Amino acid sequence: MAQSGLMQRMNNPEYKNWMRGGQCLLLLNSSLQGFIAAEMKTFHRQLACKIPARQGSRCQCRAKGKQFQPGCSVCAEWKRQILDHHTNRNGEIHWGNCNPSHWTTNYFEVAKAYMPRGHADKQGPHKCDIAALLNLINGCCHFRSSNLPNVREIIKCRNDLMHSYDMKMSSFWLADFRNKIQQFISEFIHVPGLKEQGALIQEVLSSDWAVEDLDQFEVDGAIRYQSYCLVSPVYGIEKQLIQELLQEIYLQIEEQGTLSEKDLDNVQKMKNFLSGHKDLQLTLRADIRRLEFLERNTFSSLELKGAMEQDEDVPMEPRKVVTMQE
């Protein structure tokens, strides 16, 4: 069932484009992780030299969402330094990603101040998706890239991919993505391993991923595609990409506490897609349950709010005054 389901999906040209774009971003992500770790450790040491060491009692400072009011002078100085090195000081900063009390000792708690929401539980670059790493490069002055527009273009491409809830991308989009990722790799060719990984990325984009008979391409649980020399555990890649897409929905629901009509349409697109593929329903059972749980809770909140608003619109009848008869 899994093979026939994958065959059906991979013979859809637009779904293949979605998968190819996603595979390229996964390869890019893996090549940037070591570079990000090394650079942010250097950046952390530079900041730590400017900030007095903590004295006395243990820090109790906590951040929530986009708000953080330091309760001690050390965290206040770390916050100032983080802002001073932010490319968009007046933009949104998700302080809730960080544990400020660990800024003095943990480089990655500082790095998370430059990332989008939803990274509070991440403990290193290897646990982050490509959006987090690219936003870090874009947001932190330490990287001083000479061509940040290239970084922003890949962020946009990633957002296109992860906001496509029917998991389809056009050939025009893929060709544009190919040009942009080539430009990005040229800009960051100094990153160890990126040149080699870039060759794999070009191989993914050049292949046609034609899957006529999956059995003849299966090797040790992985799949070899026509014109595609890289052996890839396609089921794992597919699951990882869909889980990342679902994570986008989770974060939106949890942050906003509600869903717009457009959001609800996107959830329905995801459910419609998954309902047509029994193998994915089995593989992603836990993720689907979480999506349905959040959706039910959202509907319950909306129904309660709607009922309260309806009650407010209904004029109250005047209370009757009951008097005692003598």
LOLOLO-106325 format. One line per field, with one value per residue (C-alpha): residue number from 1; residue in three letters; x negated, y negated, z negated. Coordinates in Angstrom, 2 decimals, always signed. Each point is the difference from the previous one (the first is absolute). Example, Ala and Ser with C-alpha at 12.3 -4.5 7.8 and 13.67 -1.06 7.14 Angstrom:
num	[1|2]
residu	[ALA|SER]
u	[-12.30|-1.37]
v	[+4.50|-3.44]
w	[-7.80|+0.66]
END
This chain:
num	[1|2|3|4|5|6|7|8|9|10|11|12|13|14|15|16|17|18|19|20|21|22|23|24|25|26|27|28|29|30|31|32|33|34|35|36|37|38|39|40|41|42|43|44|45|46|47|48|49|50|51|52|53|54|55|56|57|58|59|60|61|62|63|64|65|66|67|68|69|70|71|72|73|74|75|76|77|78|79|80|81|82|83|84|85|86|87|88|89|90|91|92|93|94|95|96|97|98|99|100|101|102|103|104|105|106|107|108|109|110|111|112|113|114|115|116|117|118|119|120|121|122|123|124|125|126|127|128|129|130|131|132|133|134|135|136|137|138|139|140|141|142|143|144|145|146|147|148|149|150|151|152|153|154|155|156|157|158|159|160|161|162|163|164|165|166|167|168|169|170|171|172|173|174|175|176|177|178|179|180|181|182|183|184|185|186|187|188|189|190|191|192|193|194|195|196|197|198|199|200|201|202|203|204|205|206|207|208|209|210|211|212|213|214|215|216|217|218|219|220|221|222|223|224|225|226|227|228|229|230|231|232|233|234|235|236|237|238|239|240|241|242|243|244|245|246|247|248|249|250|251|252|253|254|255|256|257|258|259|260|261|262|263|264|265|266|267|268|269|270|271|272|273|274|275|276|277|278|279|280|281|282|283|284|285|286|287|288|289|290|291|292|293|294|295|296|297|298|299|300|301|302|303|304|305|306|307|308|309|310|311|312|313|314|315|316|317|318|319|320|321|322|323|324|325|326]
residu	[MET|ALA|GLN|SER|GLY|LEU|MET|GLN|ARG|MET|ASN|ASN|PRO|GLU|TYR|LYS|ASN|TRP|MET|ARG|GLY|GLY|GLN|CYS|LEU|LEU|LEU|LEU|ASN|SER|SER|LEU|GLN|GLY|PHE|ILE|ALA|ALA|GLU|MET|LYS|THR|PHE|HIS|ARG|GLN|LEU|ALA|CYS|LYS|ILE|PRO|ALA|ARG|GLN|GLY|SER|ARG|CYS|GLN|CYS|ARG|ALA|LYS|GLY|LYS|GLN|PHE|GLN|PRO|GLY|CYS|SER|VAL|CYS|ALA|GLU|TRP|LYS|ARG|GLN|ILE|LEU|ASP|HIS|HIS|THR|ASN|ARG|ASN|GLY|GLU|ILE|HIS|TRP|GLY|ASN|CYS|ASN|PRO|SER|HIS|TRP|THR|THR|ASN|TYR|PHE|GLU|VAL|ALA|LYS|ALA|TYR|MET|PRO|ARG|GLY|HIS|ALA|ASP|LYS|GLN|GLY|PRO|HIS|LYS|CYS|ASP|ILE|ALA|ALA|LEU|LEU|ASN|LEU|ILE|ASN|GLY|CYS|CYS|HIS|PHE|ARG|SER|SER|ASN|LEU|PRO|ASN|VAL|ARG|GLU|ILE|ILE|LYS|CYS|ARG|ASN|ASP|LEU|MET|HIS|SER|TYR|ASP|MET|LYS|MET|SER|SER|PHE|TRP|LEU|ALA|ASP|PHE|ARG|ASN|LYS|ILE|GLN|GLN|PHE|ILE|SER|GLU|PHE|ILE|HIS|VAL|PRO|GLY|LEU|LYS|GLU|GLN|GLY|ALA|LEU|ILE|GLN|GLU|VAL|LEU|SER|SER|ASP|TRP|ALA|VAL|GLU|ASP|LEU|ASP|GLN|PHE|GLU|VAL|ASP|GLY|ALA|ILE|ARG|TYR|GLN|SER|TYR|CYS|LEU|VAL|SER|PRO|VAL|TYR|GLY|ILE|GLU|LYS|GLN|LEU|ILE|GLN|GLU|LEU|LEU|GLN|GLU|ILE|TYR|LEU|GLN|ILE|GLU|GLU|GLN|GLY|THR|LEU|SER|GLU|LYS|ASP|LEU|ASP|ASN|VAL|GLN|LYS|MET|LYS|ASN|PHE|LEU|SER|GLY|HIS|LYS|ASP|LEU|GLN|LEU|THR|LEU|ARG|ALA|ASP|ILE|ARG|ARG|LEU|GLU|PHE|LEU|GLU|ARG|ASN|THR|PHE|SER|SER|LEU|GLU|LEU|LYS|GLY|ALA|MET|GLU|GLN|ASP|GLU|ASP|VAL|PRO|MET|GLU|PRO|ARG|LYS|VAL|VAL|THR|MET|GLN|GLU]
u	[+0.00|-2.85|-1.67|+3.18|+0.79|-3.45|+0.19|+3.28|-1.38|-3.36|+1.64|+1.72|-2.36|+0.99|-0.37|-3.42|-0.95|+1.07|-2.07|-3.05|+0.06|+0.40|-2.84|-2.29|+0.82|-0.71|-3.40|-0.71|+1.02|-2.38|-2.91|+0.56|+0.29|-3.72|-0.70|+2.77|-1.25|-3.59|+0.95|+2.48|-2.50|-2.46|+2.70|+0.98|-3.59|-0.27|+3.15|-0.96|-3.24|+2.04|+2.45|-0.88|+0.23|+3.04|-0.47|+2.08|+3.29|+1.22|+1.77|+3.78|+0.62|+2.59|+1.24|+3.42|+0.99|-1.26|-0.38|-2.99|-0.64|-3.33|+0.06|-3.75|-2.80|-1.81|+3.02|+0.71|-3.49|+0.34|+3.31|-1.63|-2.87|+2.37|+2.02|-3.14|-0.97|+3.47|+0.51|+3.60|-0.02|+3.53|+1.43|+1.56|-2.35|+1.27|-1.64|+2.08|-2.38|-2.70|-0.76|-1.74|-1.49|-2.15|-1.27|-3.29|-0.85|+1.89|-0.74|+3.13|+2.35|-1.38|+0.37|+3.70|+0.68|-0.59|+2.38|+3.73|+2.44|+0.19|-3.64|+0.05|-0.64|-2.79|-3.45|-2.23|-0.12|+0.43|+3.49|+1.11|+1.60|-1.44|+2.30|-1.55|-3.58|+0.68|+1.81|-2.96|-2.41|+2.34|+0.66|-3.42|-2.60|-2.79|+0.39|-0.42|+1.00|-0.75|+3.21|+2.80|+2.63|-1.14|+0.72|+3.41|+0.88|-0.62|+2.10|+2.83|-0.41|+0.14|+3.16|+1.58|-0.72|+1.21|+3.16|+1.02|+2.55|+0.89|-3.74|-0.25|-2.53|-0.11|-2.91|-0.40|-0.45|-2.57|-2.03|+0.00|-0.98|-2.87|-1.45|+0.37|-1.59|-2.93|-0.53|+0.19|-2.58|-2.34|+0.32|-0.78|-2.47|-2.44|+2.23|-1.67|+1.80|+2.40|-1.79|+0.45|+3.55|+0.69|-0.90|+2.59|+2.57|-0.59|+0.33|+3.39|+1.19|-1.33|+1.62|+3.49|+0.83|+1.94|+1.50|+1.69|-0.66|-1.22|-1.12|-2.82|-1.50|+0.15|-3.40|-0.26|+3.20|-1.03|+1.02|-2.14|+1.68|-0.62|-2.58|-0.39|-3.19|+0.46|+1.52|+2.73|+2.28|+2.95|+2.57|-2.01|-0.47|+3.70|+0.97|-2.46|+1.30|+3.66|-0.72|-1.72|+3.03|+2.30|-2.24|+0.75|+3.70|-0.60|-1.98|+2.59|+2.83|-1.95|-1.22|+3.27|+2.41|+2.28|+0.08|+1.17|+2.16|-3.15|-1.74|+2.96|-0.08|-3.69|+0.69|+2.72|-2.41|-2.43|+2.72|+1.30|-3.49|-0.72|+3.43|-0.89|-3.18|+0.49|-3.74|-0.57|+2.93|-1.71|-3.45|+1.24|+2.66|-1.32|-0.37|+3.52|+1.42|-1.77|+1.34|+3.56|-0.34|-1.15|+2.69|+2.74|-1.22|-0.08|+3.56|+1.11|-1.55|+1.61|+3.40|-0.22|-1.04|+2.79|+2.58|-1.13|+0.15|+3.46|+1.18|-1.26|+2.04|+3.26|+1.80|+0.70|+3.60|+0.75|+0.04|+3.34|+0.18|+1.72|+1.63|+1.38|+3.76|+1.28]
v	[+0.00|-2.37|+0.63|-0.47|-3.19|-1.43|+0.97|-1.85|-3.15|+0.03|+0.29|-3.34|-2.62|-2.80|+2.22|+1.09|-3.68|-0.51|+2.98|-1.02|-3.52|+1.39|+2.48|-2.83|-2.02|+3.02|+0.41|-3.71|+0.21|+2.85|-1.85|-3.18|+1.55|+0.28|-3.45|-1.56|+1.71|-1.16|-3.58|-0.42|+1.36|-2.64|-2.68|+1.13|-0.27|-3.51|-1.12|+1.70|-2.01|-3.21|+1.02|+0.25|+3.48|+0.79|-0.45|+1.15|+1.87|+2.07|-1.92|+0.38|-1.96|+1.47|-1.03|+0.60|-0.42|-3.30|-1.52|-0.03|-2.40|+0.89|+0.38|-0.29|-2.18|+2.89|+1.05|-3.65|-0.33|+3.25|-1.25|-3.30|+1.78|+2.35|-2.98|-1.92|+2.88|+0.48|-1.05|-0.98|-1.46|-1.32|+3.24|+2.90|+1.94|+3.25|-0.23|+3.00|+2.17|-0.71|+0.77|-3.29|+1.47|+2.23|-2.76|-0.23|+3.69|+1.31|-1.45|+1.49|-1.78|-3.22|+1.35|+0.70|-3.72|-0.38|+2.80|+0.18|+1.15|+3.61|+0.77|-0.09|+3.75|+0.13|+0.73|-0.50|-0.73|+3.70|-0.18|-3.00|-0.21|-2.05|-2.97|-0.39|+0.09|-2.37|-2.47|+0.13|-0.86|-2.75|-1.40|+0.04|-2.60|+2.43|+1.77|-3.22|+1.66|-2.25|+1.04|+0.48|-0.20|+3.50|+1.26|-1.67|+1.49|+3.53|-0.83|-1.01|+3.20|+2.04|-1.84|+0.64|+3.70|+0.23|-2.02|+2.24|+2.08|+2.09|+0.74|-1.05|-2.33|-1.06|+0.61|-3.77|-0.22|+2.82|-1.66|-3.29|+1.83|+1.68|-3.38|-1.42|+2.93|-0.07|-3.66|+0.82|+2.79|-2.32|-2.58|+2.55|+2.19|-0.53|+2.08|+3.40|+2.74|-2.32|+0.41|+3.79|-0.29|-2.55|+2.62|+2.35|-2.80|-0.57|+3.75|+0.01|-2.94|+1.47|+3.40|+0.76|+2.32|+2.23|+2.85|+2.56|+3.15|-0.60|+3.60|-0.16|-3.04|+1.20|+0.60|+0.93|-1.84|-3.11|-1.07|-0.69|-2.22|-0.14|-2.72|-0.42|+1.53|-1.05|+2.85|-1.55|+1.43|-1.65|+1.06|-1.70|-3.17|-0.14|+0.47|-2.66|-2.56|+0.64|-0.20|-3.34|-1.24|+1.17|-1.78|-3.27|+0.58|+1.01|-3.13|-2.24|+1.54|-0.03|-3.57|-1.56|+2.28|-0.12|+0.59|-2.29|+1.31|+0.23|+2.01|+2.35|+0.46|+0.90|+2.54|+1.52|+0.24|+1.90|+2.34|+0.58|+0.88|+2.38|+1.64|+1.08|+1.79|+2.82|+0.64|-3.59|+0.24|+2.95|-1.59|-3.37|+1.25|-2.00|-3.18|+0.28|+0.55|-3.13|-2.02|+1.20|-0.72|-3.57|-0.48|+1.24|-2.27|-2.93|+0.71|+0.29|-3.38|-1.57|+1.49|-1.24|-3.47|-0.03|+1.04|-2.73|-2.61|+1.23|-0.27|-3.58|-0.86|+1.34|-2.73|+1.03|+0.06|-2.37|+1.78|+0.26|-1.49|+2.36|-1.60|+1.60|-0.11|-1.16]
w	[+0.00|-0.83|+3.36|+2.03|-1.94|+0.63|+3.68|+0.33|-1.61|+1.78|+3.40|-0.63|+1.53|-2.39|-3.06|+1.27|+0.29|-3.62|-1.11|+2.03|-1.40|-3.51|+0.45|+1.13|-3.12|-2.21|+1.67|-0.42|-3.66|-0.76|+1.66|-2.04|-3.49|-0.79|+1.43|-2.12|-3.18|+0.50|+0.88|-2.86|-2.53|+1.19|-0.19|-3.52|-1.21|+1.45|-1.82|-3.27|-0.08|-0.06|-2.74|-3.71|-1.49|-2.11|-3.72|-2.94|+0.20|+2.92|+2.80|+0.10|+3.22|+2.36|+3.45|+1.54|+3.62|+1.35|-3.44|-2.31|-2.84|-1.64|-3.76|-0.45|+1.38|+1.71|+2.07|+0.74|+1.51|+1.97|+1.40|+0.99|+1.75|+1.84|+1.23|+0.97|+2.30|+1.49|+3.63|-0.76|-3.50|+0.30|+1.34|-1.87|-2.24|-1.46|-3.42|-1.08|+2.04|-2.59|-3.60|-0.94|-3.17|+2.27|+2.29|-1.91|+0.48|+3.05|+3.43|+1.53|-2.41|+1.52|+3.55|-0.53|-0.50|+3.76|+1.00|+0.71|-2.68|-1.08|-0.86|-3.80|-0.26|+2.60|-1.40|+3.03|+3.75|+0.78|-1.54|+2.08|+3.43|+2.84|-0.76|-3.46|+1.31|+2.89|-2.25|-2.39|+2.83|+1.18|-3.47|-1.67|+1.03|-0.89|+3.34|+2.01|+3.25|+2.96|+1.69|-2.52|+2.77|+1.07|-3.50|-0.02|+3.37|-1.32|-3.07|+2.36|+2.00|-3.19|-1.06|+3.41|-0.43|-3.59|+0.67|+2.89|-1.88|+3.03|+0.40|+3.61|+1.64|+3.64|+2.36|+0.27|-3.78|+0.03|+2.77|-1.92|-3.20|+1.85|+1.01|-3.49|-1.79|+2.45|-0.89|-3.71|+0.30|+1.92|-2.78|-2.75|+1.88|-2.91|-2.29|-0.56|+1.91|+1.84|+3.33|-0.15|-1.27|+2.72|+2.60|-1.53|+0.03|+3.71|+0.57|-1.73|+2.09|+3.27|-0.45|+1.23|-2.89|+2.38|-1.97|+2.22|-1.99|-3.52|-0.55|+2.53|-1.71|-3.58|-1.63|-3.70|-0.91|+1.95|+3.48|+3.08|+2.56|+3.74|+0.69|-3.76|-1.37|-3.62|-2.02|-2.13|-2.70|+1.72|-2.56|-2.74|+2.07|+0.80|-3.65|-1.16|+2.50|-0.81|-3.73|+0.54|+1.91|-2.80|-2.52|+1.78|-0.68|-3.64|-0.75|+1.58|-2.01|-3.26|+0.45|+1.15|-1.84|+3.03|+3.73|+2.77|+2.85|+2.12|-2.73|-0.25|+3.77|-0.25|-2.74|+2.18|+2.95|-2.18|-1.26|+3.53|+1.20|-2.85|+0.27|+3.53|-1.09|-2.50|-0.38|-1.15|-2.41|-1.67|-0.02|-1.29|-2.42|-2.98|+2.06|+1.39|-3.49|-1.23|+2.95|-0.66|-3.72|+0.63|+2.62|-2.36|-2.78|+2.41|+1.11|-3.62|-0.79|+3.06|-0.82|-3.58|+1.17|+2.60|-2.57|-2.38|+2.76|+0.98|-3.58|-0.14|+3.10|-1.46|-1.97|-3.55|-1.14|-2.85|-3.30|-1.69|-3.44|-2.36|-3.03|-3.06|-0.31|-3.29]
END
